[in-house]
Amino acid sequence: MSDLHHQQEALRERMYDPRARYLHLLERIRWAEKTVRRATPAACIANERRILNGERARDIHRAPPA
């Protein structure tokens, strides 16, 4: 990055009110928690249940032909 870019970034950091910065960060975290789906084990199991409760679940659990 250029010197000018570093100077502008440093100025922006100094001018950003710490309380406003903190509140803005919390707002972004809350948005991400509502919007982004994480691949946690619990989320994967819930997603699997959702998929299996659909049309495919009936085919999978149907007894095989004799």
Distance bins in CASP14 RR format, pairs under 12 A and 6 or more apart:
PFRMAT RR
TARGET T0000
AUTHOR 0000-0000-0000
RMODE 2
METHOD distances of the structure
MODEL  1
1 7 0 0 0 0 0 1 0 0 0 0 0
1 8 0 0 0 0 1 0 0 0 0 0 0
1 9 0 0 0 0 1 0 0 0 0 0 0
1 10 0 0 0 0 0 1 0 0 0 0 0
2 8 0 0 0 0 1 0 0 0 0 0 0
2 9 0 0 0 0 0 1 0 0 0 0 0
3 9 0 0 0 0 0 1 0 0 0 0 0
3 10 0 0 0 0 0 1 0 0 0 0 0
4 10 0 0 0 0 0 1 0 0 0 0 0
4 11 0 0 0 0 0 1 0 0 0 0 0
5 11 0 0 0 0 0 1 0 0 0 0 0
5 12 0 0 0 0 0 1 0 0 0 0 0
6 12 0 0 0 0 0 1 0 0 0 0 0
6 13 0 0 0 0 0 1 0 0 0 0 0
7 13 0 0 0 0 0 1 0 0 0 0 0
7 14 0 0 0 0 0 1 0 0 0 0 0
8 14 0 0 0 0 0 1 0 0 0 0 0
8 15 0 0 0 0 0 1 0 0 0 0 0
9 15 0 0 0 0 0 1 0 0 0 0 0
9 16 0 0 0 0 0 1 0 0 0 0 0
10 16 0 0 0 0 0 1 0 0 0 0 0
12 21 0 0 0 0 0 1 0 0 0 0 0
13 21 0 0 0 0 1 0 0 0 0 0 0
14 21 0 0 0 0 0 1 0 0 0 0 0
15 21 0 0 0 0 0 1 0 0 0 0 0
16 22 0 0 0 0 0 1 0 0 0 0 0
16 23 0 0 0 0 0 1 0 0 0 0 0
16 24 0 0 0 0 1 0 0 0 0 0 0
16 25 0 0 0 0 0 1 0 0 0 0 0
17 23 0 0 0 0 1 0 0 0 0 0 0
17 24 0 0 0 0 1 0 0 0 0 0 0
18 24 0 0 0 0 0 1 0 0 0 0 0
18 25 0 0 0 0 0 1 0 0 0 0 0
19 25 0 0 0 0 0 1 0 0 0 0 0
19 26 0 0 0 0 0 1 0 0 0 0 0
20 26 0 0 0 0 0 1 0 0 0 0 0
20 27 0 0 0 0 0 1 0 0 0 0 0
21 27 0 0 0 0 0 1 0 0 0 0 0
21 28 0 0 0 0 0 1 0 0 0 0 0
22 28 0 0 0 0 0 1 0 0 0 0 0
22 29 0 0 0 0 0 1 0 0 0 0 0
23 29 0 0 0 0 0 1 0 0 0 0 0
23 30 0 0 0 0 0 1 0 0 0 0 0
24 30 0 0 0 0 0 1 0 0 0 0 0
24 31 0 0 0 0 0 1 0 0 0 0 0
25 31 0 0 0 0 0 1 0 0 0 0 0
25 32 0 0 0 0 0 1 0 0 0 0 0
26 32 0 0 0 0 0 1 0 0 0 0 0
26 33 0 0 0 0 0 1 0 0 0 0 0
27 33 0 0 0 0 0 1 0 0 0 0 0
27 34 0 0 0 0 0 1 0 0 0 0 0
28 34 0 0 0 0 0 1 0 0 0 0 0
28 35 0 0 0 0 0 1 0 0 0 0 0
28 36 0 0 0 0 0 1 0 0 0 0 0
29 35 0 0 0 0 0 1 0 0 0 0 0
29 36 0 0 0 0 0 1 0 0 0 0 0
30 36 0 0 0 0 0 1 0 0 0 0 0
32 38 0 0 0 0 1 0 0 0 0 0 0
36 43 0 0 0 0 0 1 0 0 0 0 0
37 43 1 0 0 1 0 0 0 0 0 0 0
37 44 0 0 0 0 0 1 0 0 0 0 0
37 46 0 0 0 0 1 0 0 0 0 0 0
37 47 0 0 0 0 1 0 0 0 0 0 0
37 50 0 0 0 0 0 1 0 0 0 0 0
38 44 0 0 0 0 1 0 0 0 0 0 0
38 46 0 0 0 0 0 1 0 0 0 0 0
38 47 0 0 0 0 0 1 0 0 0 0 0
39 45 0 0 0 0 0 1 0 0 0 0 0
39 46 0 0 0 0 0 1 0 0 0 0 0
39 47 0 0 0 0 1 0 0 0 0 0 0
39 48 0 0 0 0 0 1 0 0 0 0 0
40 46 0 0 0 0 1 0 0 0 0 0 0
40 47 0 0 0 0 0 1 0 0 0 0 0
41 47 0 0 0 0 0 1 0 0 0 0 0
41 48 0 0 0 0 0 1 0 0 0 0 0
42 48 0 0 0 0 0 1 0 0 0 0 0
42 49 0 0 0 0 0 1 0 0 0 0 0
43 49 0 0 0 0 0 1 0 0 0 0 0
43 50 0 0 0 0 0 1 0 0 0 0 0
44 50 0 0 0 0 0 1 0 0 0 0 0
44 51 0 0 0 0 0 1 0 0 0 0 0
45 51 0 0 0 0 0 1 0 0 0 0 0
45 52 0 0 0 0 0 1 0 0 0 0 0
46 52 0 0 0 0 0 1 0 0 0 0 0
46 53 0 0 0 0 0 1 0 0 0 0 0
47 53 0 0 0 0 0 1 0 0 0 0 0
48 54 0 0 0 0 0 1 0 0 0 0 0
48 56 0 0 0 0 0 1 0 0 0 0 0
48 57 0 0 0 0 0 1 0 0 0 0 0
48 60 0 0 0 0 0 1 0 0 0 0 0
49 57 0 0 0 0 1 0 0 0 0 0 0
50 56 0 0 0 0 0 1 0 0 0 0 0
50 57 0 0 0 0 0 1 0 0 0 0 0
51 57 1 0 0 1 0 0 0 0 0 0 0
51 60 0 0 0 0 0 1 0 0 0 0 0
52 58 0 0 0 0 1 0 0 0 0 0 0
52 59 0 0 0 0 0 1 0 0 0 0 0
52 60 1 0 0 1 0 0 0 0 0 0 0
52 61 0 0 0 0 1 0 0 0 0 0 0
53 60 0 0 0 0 0 1 0 0 0 0 0
53 61 0 0 0 0 0 1 0 0 0 0 0
54 60 0 0 0 0 1 0 0 0 0 0 0
54 61 0 0 0 0 0 1 0 0 0 0 0
55 61 0 0 0 0 0 1 0 0 0 0 0
55 62 0 0 0 0 0 1 0 0 0 0 0
56 62 0 0 0 0 0 1 0 0 0 0 0
END
